[in-house]
């Protein structure tokens, strides 16, 4: 594929990809804050104070998130918003991966696969503690 | 709750704004803002900052992509190095003592100040080294007259080694390490400044994203802090990039350097006095 064609695809699709995820994340985060303020302000202040004292590191795991979702705690929406935000780089790299596959540029398919794998290893390393 | 939210949002908007007009990114300012003004533990500030860096990089990328100077291939080759560094750095951030983080942060502030002072013009290569040419890393960029000139790239292993360090610092300290990335590309690999800045912005998002995923999966991101900070930094960065076109950034350079030196001094002092 010509370099111009690659540039054209990137210029058209990257802003759409970026804006969609960024706006979605912001909507989720603002909604979460409004709901927390309305329904669970005490819980928020309690957690803020605990973090301030340095007590809450290592306590906001995926398990804790699903528990809060079951409880209907709006705090869970905030955590989901943060996860959506981290989809931005994942989606950009995944998009490049598909682009290089389409171009049959296997050297760069390998580089991009390594970066994608690195992002996934990050999740595994974090989950393992 | 409202007072907490307003103060976190205000700090984050300010940090995002200065990060955008200085070109250094939000992370450099959000960590000290949270640690010094909101009295947050360093690790909490780092987790919140990593997420914010992802947001600001994404916001700024739209403009960079439209201009078209991002070199996707240079980004992908070097991201292999930064992502490796970032995952290791984010893992280490959970076990390294705060004093080490404060000292490293001070060192990175000095490096950013040095870069802000010495930012130089382009030294465009017409012939790259064999590895760079095999990888097809060259590209085109407009010169002062607007005419497109071809540039080639050199010294990938040296640039890559510095990128591992940039990634490590990003994961350890919650910053984008943009100043280090641009320096590696511009000073060592001879990538033109315009292309280095745009490419670095793309890379910052991916590097910080890798670090943020480690922090999120480990449960080390304090949502209470990170959520309002991410919103505030994004708003501040968007406002900053709007104002940027009307500002004489050259005359502000000395102000940025003074702020960076003050942060370095404060972090160094904290490390020494064991705060």
Interface residues (C-beta under 8 A of the other chain):
Chain A: X6 X7 X10 X11 X14 X15 X18 X19 X21 X22 X25 X26 X29 X30 X32 X33 X36 X37 X41 X44 X45 X47 X48 X51 X52 X54 X56 X57 X58 X59 X60 X61 X62 X64 X75 X78 X79 X81 X82 X83 X85 X86 X88 X89 X90 X92 X93 X96 X107 X108 X111 X112 X114 X115 X118 X119 X121 X122 X123 X124 X125 X126 X127 X129
Chain B: X1 X2 X4 X5 X39 X40 X41 X43 X44 X51 X54 X55 X57 X58 X59 X61 X62 X65 X66 X68 X70 X72 X73 X76 X77 X79 X80 X83 X84 X86 X87 X90 X91 X94 X135 X202 X205 X206 X208 X209 X210 X211 X212 X213 X214 X215 X216 X217 X218 X219 X220 X221 X222 X223 X224 X225 X226 X227 X228 X230 X231 X234
